[in-house]
Amino acid sequence: MKINEKGHLEIGGADCTELASQFGTPLYVFDEAHIRKMMRVYQQTINEEYEGNGLVLYASKAFSCEAMYAIARQEGIGVDVVSGGELYTAMQAGFPAKKIAMHGNNKLPYEIAYALDCGVGTIVIDAYSEADLIEREAERRDLVQDVLIRINPGVEAHTHAYVQTATPDSKFGFSIASGAAQKITEYVLSKKHMRLRGFHCHIGSQIFEKQSFVLAAEKNLAFVARMKKTLGFEADMLNMGGGFGIWYTDADAKIEPEGYRNYLTALLAAVKAGCEQYGLKRPFITLEPGRSIVGEAGITLYTVGAIKDIPGIRKYLAVDGGMFDNPRYALYQSKYSAVLANRADEAPTEVVAIAGKCCESGDLIGTEFNLPEAKTGDIVAVLSTGAYNYSMASNYNRNFIPAAVLVREGKAEYIVRPQTYEDLVRNDVIPAHLK
Ligand SMILES: *Cc1c(COP(=O)(O)O)cnc(C)c1O
């Protein structure tokens, strides 16, 4: 992103004020080059530092639409999906099923059946009931499904720190420490229609601490070694999850795409060292970055409408979007940064709240935006909204989920078309007695 000679914000070579007038607001805008760059940095690091014995799986829950799977397909990486809906979207985009990993802590019977019908590469087991379902459905189809088991290594990572937890309280995974991970491993190994390839862990999200990933890798390798020793099972695949942090505000580190290499270098070094230490074959490594691939590649454009200045309290800029396109402030007080896209060269002069248009006091994009004095009609660009915004959007208050455009060399095209009033009532039914 940069500021052009007109003082306007530019993304991927496109002037944001022109995007706003061409496509309307609110609008999600994605920079294709940035997305590709991130995918490449991760895969190239595996290629160069781990002899290509691994695959990046884009965690598509961060931003799922057909075009995203098409980009991942062109880049030659894999994806992970966490629902039948994400899987369907990937299949519609022609994504190779073998490069798909299926996640979820409570996969439904129809989702497991669909995953087997599609022929997904791996399913990550997170419950006994799931293991039973996969076994039954695979037997019915006379096939053997590759599976991983989600383990909980007892490393809980937060943005700038991590903690080791002995008795972790989580709905995800089987704890190594409690013995649950070994038990489910034995269980899955006893089944005929599942081929256990190895283990998966995902220790959290928006993590900047390299050591968290290193520690998780060490714990996983120790577990792999123990399973080899006690059960004679040697994992040949290890899925290390995602969770790499991104810049939202200046409280976060700003990492250039190349900088993410450092996380993988540290993680892969820990895997190699663990293999060395325990005499294990180096497993195929998969990684599942989501936020760090699309987060900073996306922005949301809004138009400023009502402005309410409450003396001595705060000033609210109401925009044409809100919690229906970005619920993250309402959900967890996530912080964002913003600029006025049409006056991006002006220095900030005040701190304002940006409010949405929903009938909720908590419908805010945030309360601490440094901006020049905004006027009705100005275009606000909220930054780093590429991950977990569109994918978490809703039609609350029967607002439209905004369209998304992909910008490439200055040109923008729809990747998600705008909704219409007809879309909002498409599934509504009036029973006869109400007519
Ligand atoms: C959410 C999730 C990811 C991606 O996490 P990011 O923080 O977006 O990188 C990867 N793997 C699993 C299992 C997840 O649930």
PDBQT file of the ligand as one rigid body, heavy atoms in Angstrom, charges set to zero:
ROOT
HETATM    1  C1  LIG A 501      -7.586 -21.316  12.669  1.00  0.00    +0.000 C 
HETATM    2  C2  LIG A 501      -6.696 -22.440  12.385  1.00  0.00    +0.000 A 
HETATM    3  C3  LIG A 501      -5.543 -22.248  11.619  1.00  0.00    +0.000 A 
HETATM    4  C4  LIG A 501      -5.109 -20.899  11.119  1.00  0.00    +0.000 C 
HETATM    5  O1  LIG A 501      -4.744 -20.023  12.132  1.00  0.00    +0.000 OA
HETATM    6  P1  LIG A 501      -4.163 -18.582  11.781  1.00  0.00    +0.000 P 
HETATM    7  O2  LIG A 501      -3.986 -17.927  13.090  1.00  0.00    +0.000 OA
HETATM    8  O3  LIG A 501      -5.173 -17.891  10.940  1.00  0.00    +0.000 OA
HETATM    9  O4  LIG A 501      -2.878 -18.773  11.042  1.00  0.00    +0.000 OA
HETATM   10  C5  LIG A 501      -4.776 -23.353  11.331  1.00  0.00    +0.000 A 
HETATM   11  N1  LIG A 501      -5.120 -24.585  11.766  1.00  0.00    +0.000 NA
HETATM   12  C6  LIG A 501      -6.226 -24.798  12.504  1.00  0.00    +0.000 A 
HETATM   13  C7  LIG A 501      -6.548 -26.169  12.937  1.00  0.00    +0.000 C 
HETATM   14  C8  LIG A 501      -7.044 -23.755  12.844  1.00  0.00    +0.000 A 
HETATM   15  O5  LIG A 501      -8.122 -23.960  13.594  1.00  0.00    +0.000 OA
ENDROOT
TORSDOF 0
